């Protein structure tokens, strides 16, 4: 893992919704909790600007994070992030302690490669449908990947890629497939055929257009005045 993330945190002694609201409103901080690792949970506060900046990076969600709490440091991964339903505000964060020798369960994003260059798009003019954007994995912290790559270069119209076809990095297990249940072998991406009108539909459209034009022409003929064969002379 090439990137490192570090957050400064403070132990929080007060609790409750009122205290959390005061944190956000008066101190521009958010409440958080650190749990797991065979230790008691610890209530924390973190500056909103710090966590808001961290979550701008997709890698934050699939990295081991260093929480600096006073003069101590804790290694953790983020397990849950509560956001305001209408504003770009983080409301609460949950962190899980990690140990170097204990596996962790994390959702990591999928990075799709060669989407525009794949056979089904470049030649077949198909449409790529992503059915999964992340994969739940299990691994030791040192094996935690930032993302999982899926190469679409050879994907053709009508093809799909399933979880079982993705090569996991060393030491990483896909939880959905861990027990070998075929029902969990979900599709990750599908290349759909382009939507085109059939020849029959096209002929029907052309026939309808021709009939409409003929009808309009006939209607115009009925409205035209009859020709007058008289020479227009009259006797005074």
C-alpha positions as CSV (number, residue, x, y, z in Angstrom):
1,X,0.0,0.0,0.0
2,X,1.7,3.2,-1.2
3,X,-0.5,5.7,0.6
4,X,-0.7,6.5,4.3
5,X,-3.6,8.1,6.1
6,X,-3.4,9.6,9.6
7,X,-6.1,11.4,11.6
8,X,-5.8,13.3,14.8
9,X,-8.4,12.3,17.4
10,X,-9.4,13.3,20.9
11,X,-11.1,11.1,23.5
12,X,-14.7,12.2,24.0
13,X,-16.1,12.0,27.5
14,X,-19.7,13.3,27.0
15,X,-22.2,11.4,25.0
16,X,-25.7,11.7,23.6
17,X,-27.4,13.4,20.7
18,X,-27.2,16.8,22.3
19,X,-23.4,16.5,22.9
20,X,-22.9,15.4,19.3
21,X,-24.9,18.3,18.0
22,X,-22.8,20.7,20.0
23,X,-19.6,19.1,18.7
24,X,-20.7,19.7,15.1
25,X,-22.1,23.2,15.6
26,X,-19.6,24.8,18.0
27,X,-16.3,22.9,17.4
28,X,-16.6,21.8,13.8
29,X,-15.9,18.3,15.0
30,X,-17.7,15.0,14.5
31,X,-18.2,12.1,17.0
32,X,-16.5,8.8,16.2
33,X,-15.9,5.5,17.9
34,X,-13.0,3.0,17.8
35,X,-13.8,-0.6,18.7
36,X,-12.6,-4.2,18.3
37,X,-9.1,-5.6,18.7
38,X,-10.1,-7.3,22.1
39,X,-10.2,-3.8,23.7
40,X,-13.0,-1.6,25.0
41,X,-14.6,0.8,22.6
42,X,-13.4,4.4,22.8
43,X,-15.5,7.5,22.0
44,X,-13.6,10.0,19.9
45,X,-13.9,13.4,18.3
46,X,-12.2,14.3,14.9
47,X,-12.1,17.6,13.2
48,X,-14.6,17.6,10.4
49,X,-12.2,19.3,7.9
50,X,-9.7,16.5,8.4
51,X,-12.0,13.6,7.7
52,X,-13.8,15.5,4.9
53,X,-10.4,15.9,3.2
54,X,-9.5,12.2,3.8
55,X,-12.7,10.8,2.3
56,X,-12.1,12.7,-0.9
57,X,-9.6,10.0,-1.7
58,X,-11.2,6.6,-2.6
59,X,-8.2,4.8,-1.1
60,X,-9.1,6.0,2.4
61,X,-11.8,3.3,2.5
62,X,-9.4,0.4,1.8
63,X,-6.4,1.4,3.8
64,X,-5.2,0.9,7.3
65,X,-5.5,4.3,9.0
66,X,-3.4,5.6,11.9
67,X,-5.4,7.3,14.5
68,X,-3.3,9.6,16.7
69,X,-5.0,9.8,20.1
70,X,-3.0,11.9,22.4
71,X,0.4,10.4,22.6
72,X,-0.8,7.0,21.4
73,X,-1.4,5.6,18.0
74,X,-4.0,3.0,16.9
75,X,-4.2,1.1,13.6
76,X,-7.7,0.9,12.2
77,X,-9.9,0.7,9.1
78,X,-13.1,2.7,8.7
79,X,-16.2,0.5,9.0
80,X,-19.0,3.0,8.7
81,X,-19.5,6.6,7.8
82,X,-22.7,8.5,8.4
83,X,-23.4,11.5,6.2
84,X,-26.0,14.2,6.3
85,X,-28.9,13.2,3.9
86,X,-29.0,16.7,2.3
87,X,-25.6,18.3,2.9
88,X,-22.0,17.5,2.3
89,X,-21.4,16.9,6.0
90,X,-20.0,13.8,7.8
91,X,-22.1,13.1,10.9
92,X,-20.3,10.1,12.5
93,X,-17.5,7.6,11.9
94,X,-16.9,4.1,13.1
95,X,-13.3,2.7,13.1
96,X,-12.3,-1.0,13.7
97,X,-8.9,-1.7,15.3
98,X,-6.7,-4.0,13.3
99,X,-3.9,-6.3,14.4
100,X,-1.1,-7.4,12.1
101,X,-1.8,-11.1,12.7
102,X,-5.6,-11.1,12.5
103,X,-7.6,-11.0,9.2
104,X,-9.9,-8.1,8.5
105,X,-13.0,-7.8,6.4
106,X,-13.2,-4.8,4.1
107,X,-15.0,-3.7,1.0
108,X,-12.6,-2.6,-1.7
109,X,-13.5,-0.8,-5.0
110,X,-13.3,-2.4,-8.4
111,X,-11.2,-0.6,-11.1
112,X,-12.4,-1.5,-14.6
113,X,-9.6,-1.3,-17.2
114,X,-9.9,-0.8,-21.0
115,X,-13.6,0.0,-21.0
116,X,-13.4,2.0,-24.2
117,X,-10.9,-0.3,-25.9
118,X,-12.7,-3.6,-25.3
119,X,-13.9,-5.6,-28.4
120,X,-17.6,-5.3,-27.6
121,X,-17.5,-1.5,-27.3
122,X,-14.9,-0.7,-30.0
123,X,-16.3,-3.1,-32.7
124,X,-19.6,-4.3,-31.4
125,X,-20.8,-0.9,-30.2
126,X,-22.2,-2.5,-27.0
127,X,-22.8,-0.9,-23.6
128,X,-21.0,-1.8,-20.5
129,X,-23.2,-2.5,-17.5
130,X,-21.4,-2.6,-14.1
131,X,-23.3,-4.8,-11.7
132,X,-20.8,-4.5,-8.8
133,X,-18.6,-1.6,-7.9
134,X,-16.8,-3.2,-4.9
135,X,-16.0,-6.6,-3.5
136,X,-16.0,-7.7,0.1
137,X,-12.7,-9.3,0.9
138,X,-10.9,-10.9,3.8
139,X,-7.1,-10.7,4.4
140,X,-4.4,-9.7,6.8
141,X,-3.8,-5.9,7.0
142,X,-0.5,-6.2,5.2
143,X,-2.2,-7.8,2.2
144,X,-5.1,-5.2,2.0
145,X,-5.3,-4.0,-1.6
146,X,-6.3,-0.5,-2.5
147,X,-8.5,-1.8,-5.3
148,X,-9.2,-4.9,-7.4
149,X,-8.6,-4.6,-11.2
150,X,-10.8,-6.1,-13.8
151,X,-9.6,-6.0,-17.4
152,X,-12.3,-5.7,-20.0
153,X,-10.1,-5.7,-23.1
154,X,-11.3,-9.0,-24.5
155,X,-14.9,-8.7,-23.4
156,X,-17.3,-9.0,-26.4
157,X,-21.0,-8.3,-26.8
158,X,-23.1,-10.7,-24.7
159,X,-20.1,-11.6,-22.5
160,X,-19.9,-11.2,-18.7
161,X,-17.4,-11.5,-16.0
162,X,-18.2,-13.2,-12.7
163,X,-16.6,-13.0,-9.3
164,X,-15.0,-16.5,-9.7
165,X,-13.2,-15.2,-12.8
166,X,-11.4,-12.4,-11.0
167,X,-7.9,-13.2,-9.8
168,X,-7.5,-12.0,-6.2
169,X,-4.2,-10.6,-5.0
170,X,-2.0,-12.8,-2.9
171,X,-3.4,-13.5,0.6
172,X,-6.9,-12.0,-0.3
173,X,-10.1,-14.0,-0.3
174,X,-13.4,-13.0,-1.8
175,X,-16.0,-13.6,1.0
176,X,-18.9,-14.3,-1.4
177,X,-17.0,-17.3,-2.8
178,X,-15.3,-18.4,0.4
179,X,-17.8,-21.2,1.0
180,X,-18.0,-22.2,-2.7
181,X,-21.7,-21.4,-3.1
182,X,-22.5,-21.1,-6.8
183,X,-25.4,-18.8,-6.0
184,X,-22.9,-16.2,-4.8
185,X,-20.9,-16.2,-8.1
186,X,-22.3,-12.9,-9.0
187,X,-21.7,-11.1,-12.3
188,X,-19.4,-8.1,-12.0
189,X,-19.9,-6.6,-15.4
190,X,-22.0,-7.4,-18.5
191,X,-21.5,-6.1,-22.1
192,X,-24.9,-5.5,-23.5
193,X,-25.7,-5.6,-27.2
194,X,-26.5,-2.2,-28.8
195,X,-30.2,-1.4,-29.2
196,X,-31.2,-1.4,-32.9
197,X,-34.5,-1.5,-34.8
198,X,-35.2,-4.6,-36.7
199,X,-35.6,-4.6,-40.5
200,X,-39.2,-5.4,-40.1
201,X,-39.7,-2.4,-37.8
202,X,-37.9,-0.1,-40.2
203,X,-40.1,-1.3,-43.1
204,X,-43.3,-0.7,-41.0
205,X,-42.1,2.8,-40.2
206,X,-41.3,3.6,-43.8
207,X,-44.8,2.3,-44.9
208,X,-46.5,4.3,-42.3
209,X,-44.7,7.4,-43.4
210,X,-45.6,6.8,-47.0
211,X,-49.2,6.2,-46.2
212,X,-49.3,9.5,-44.2
213,X,-47.8,11.4,-47.0
214,X,-50.3,10.0,-49.5
215,X,-53.2,10.8,-47.2
216,X,-52.1,14.4,-46.9
217,X,-51.7,14.7,-50.7
218,X,-55.2,13.3,-51.3
219,X,-56.7,15.7,-48.8
220,X,-55.0,18.6,-50.5
221,X,-56.4,17.6,-53.9
222,X,-60.0,17.5,-52.5
223,X,-59.7,21.1,-51.3
224,X,-58.4,22.5,-54.7
225,X,-61.0,24.5,-56.8
226,X,-62.5,22.9,-60.0
227,X,-61.3,24.2,-63.3
228,X,-63.7,26.6,-65.2
229,X,-63.8,25.9,-69.0
230,X,-65.7,29.2,-69.8
231,X,-63.9,32.0,-71.4
232,X,-65.3,34.5,-69.0
233,X,-67.2,36.5,-71.6
234,X,-70.8,37.6,-70.9
235,X,-73.4,39.6,-72.7
236,X,-74.3,43.1,-71.2
